[in-house]
Amino acid sequence: MNIDSARVHLSGLLAFPLVAFIWAQELTKLQWLLLWSAAIFIEHHIPAISLTLGRWPKGPLRLFLQADIASPEGEKFRLISLLLLITLTRVSMTGLHADVQPYLFNLVSFLTALVLASSLFGTQTIRLRYELYLTTLPNKKFPLLIESIFYVFMKTSVGIFLLFLTDFFGATQWSLWFVFYLGTIAGILWRPQWFLLFPCVIAVGAFLFSMAG
């Protein structure tokens, strides 16, 4: 059997049903089924789009982008994880009282922030792998760090947009999300093996503050 013809297409077979479930009321079941069939057909019969950076200037951002284009599995996994969390949240909402739902959304803000901020691990790996090359660039160490964080945040913007479309979060949840996100980023930069400590401490602090209020 040809491996290429037998491979599971991630977006058509997995991501698309999750998207359809999240926004199920937007279209009829038949319309979703037709769109799903079209997505699978396109993946099997349309040549993959070849992404090239062209005249993109050499530097850390080009290096990070090249690495993600060459090995997109990590970002695909994060996207699927995010869609799965959104789907589970949508299912859980139906059985919860309206007064309890904000606590669920607080938990979701914590988990989604961890998922999206974990993209920094891949960027840090690229930085270490090409450390000698990066030292030849005019960028100093701190600006290079800022560029790494900026690149990760740009990738995160896709996930933020998906969360925005779900309309789960109010002002409180978005505030918590950004604090959890920044806490996770700080933890990965300071102590990668203990990165969970930062967002967990923030989560406990936020819980105690809400209880005191």
N, C-alpha and C positions, 0 to 999 in steps of 0.2 A: 504493500500500500504506500502511496505517495504521502510522505509526512506532511508536506505543504497543504495537500487537499484535505487532510484529516485534522488539521490543527483547529483548536477552538478559538474563534474570533472573540476577543474580549469585549469589545463594545457592542457587537451585534447580539451575542448570546447571553451576556451577563449584564452589562451596563444599561442597555436599552430597556430590558424588562423592569429594572429598578426605577429608571426614570419614568416609565409608563405607570408604574404603581404609585409613585409619589404624586404625579399630576394626572391621576386616572380620570378625574372628572372633566378634564379639558377636552377630551375627545371620546367618541364611542369606542366600544370594544373592537368593532370591526375596523375602525380607522387605525387604532393602535396596532392591530394585527397586521394590517397592510403596511404600516410604517416599519414594523419590526421585520417583516419579510423583505421589504425594500432595503433595509439596512444590511441584512445578511447577504442579499444578492449583490449589493454594491461591494461589500468586503471581499466576496469571492471572485468577482468578475472585473472589478475596476482596479487597474494597477495602483499600487500604493504611491502616495505622494512623496516625492523625494525632496526633502528639505535641505537647502544649502544656505550658508551664511553669506555667500557672495563677498562683497567688499566690507563686511562688518569689520571694524577695526580690531586688531589683535589686542588681547588683554584678558583679564580674568572673566569678564562676562561672556566673551566668545568661547573661552575654554569650558565654562560651566554649561553653556548652551549646547556645545558640541557633545559633551559627555551625556547630557540628557537625551539628545537626539539619537546617539549611538546605542544607549541602553535605557529605554523608556519604561522598563518593567516596574521600577520602584514608584514612579509617578502614577502609573496605571493602577498599581496596587493601592496607593493612597486614595485615588479617585474612587475606586470601587469600595474601599472601606468607608469613605465619606458618604457615598450613596447608600450603602447598607445601613449606616447609622441613621441617616435621614428616613429611610424606609421603616426601620424598627421604631423610630420615634413616632412616625405617622400611625403605625399600628397601635402603639402603646397609648396614644392620646385618646383613642376611642373608649378605653376602659377606665379612664381617670376622671375624677371630678375636676371641675375648672379651677378650684382652689389649689389642687395638687399639681397641676400641669406646670406652673412656673418652676417647681423644684426639679421636674423632669428636664425642662429646658436648661436649667442651670447645669445639670449633669451633662447634657448634650454639648453645651458650650465648652465644658472641660474636656470631654473626649475628642471633639472635633478640633479643638485647638492643639491637642497633643498630636493628632494624626497629621495635621497640616504642617505644624512646626517641625515635625520629625524629618521633613525634607532637608533640613540643614545638615543632617548626618551625611547624606550623599554629597552635598557640596563640600563639607569638611574633608571627606575622603578624597575628593578630587584635589583639594588644596594640598593635602599631604602627599599625594601621589606625584604631583607636578610642582613640588616645592622649589626644586632647583630652577625650573623654568620660570616660575613666578618671581624668583629673586632677581632675575635678569630684567624684569620690567621696571619702569620708573615708579610704579606704585609702592608706597611704603606699607608697613605692616598694618597699621590702623586703617588707612583708606581701603586696603584690600579686604579687611574684615567687614567694613561698612558695605563694600560692593557685594560681598557674599550674602550678607543679611538682606540687602536690597533685592538681590536676585531671587532669594527664597521667598521674600514677600511678594514679588511679582508673580511667582508661580502660585502662591497662596491665593492670589486675587481670584483665580478661577473657582476655588472652593468657597471663598467669601461670597462670590456672586451666586453660587448654588444655594448657600445658606440663606442669603437674602431673598431668593425666590420662594423658599419654603414659608417665609413669614412666621417662623417659630419664635424668633427672638424679639424681645422688647429692648428698651434702652439699658435695662439692668443686665440682661443676658449678653448684649453686645459689649458692654463695659467689662463684664467678667471674661468674655472670650478674649478680648485684646490683652487683658492682664495675664490670663493663663498662657496665651500665645507668647507674649514677651517673656514670661517666667520660664517657659520651656526653652525658648531660644537662649536665654541667659544660662540655664542649666546645662545645655548642650555645649556651650562655649566654655563654661568654667570647669565642669566635671561631667563629661559625657556619660560615665558609668553611673552617676548619681543624678542624672538630669531630671528624673521624676520628683526629686525632693523639692525643687523650686515650685512647680505648679501645685503639688500636694499641700505644701505649707500655705500657699496663697489660698487654696480651696478651704482649708481648715480655718484660716483667718477670716475669710469671707463668711463662712458658716457661723462662727462665733459672733461676728459682728452683727449678722442678721438676727441671731437669737437674742443678743443684748438689746437690739432695737425693738 
